[in-house]
Amino acid sequence: MKGVPEILQSARTIAVVGVSSKRFRPSYGVTEYLQRAGYRIIPVNPQETEVLGEKSYPDLDSVPGPIDIVDIFRRSEFVPEIVEAAIRKGAKLIWMQEGVVHEQAARRAEAAGIVVVMDHCILKEHRRLAQAS
């Protein structure tokens, strides 16, 4: 995962697409971990108004300001439109959580200069890198 450790270290803002305010959902736990790790998290979910004390936005295009990482907790068929929005926002990294795979969208993001991680958990990778350093 070339470039991923550097981006995780330098990133400040992570938009979490598909995050839920339901505590039992994996998206909630991962987002809570990222927030505790010092990232500014931006919930992106049209069904939510606020998650973990942060205002939720209906889509990436509605998020004000820059986004370093787009973390995707949506089904694979929704990935292409999220990738297009991430390209418009100038994201450095697109992270598709475990079970989320879309090869064509990944190639599109990479062609736009964005690093892509597919089918991996950002929490597990962040922990692994923190233990290695």
Secondary structure, 3 states (H helix, E strand, C coil): CCCHHHHHHHCCEEEEECCCCCCCCHHHHHHHHHHHCCCEEEEECCCCCEECCEECECCHHHCCCCCCEEEECCCHHHHHHHHHHHHHHCCCEEEECCCCCCHHHHHHHHHCCCEEECCCCHHHHHHHHHHHC
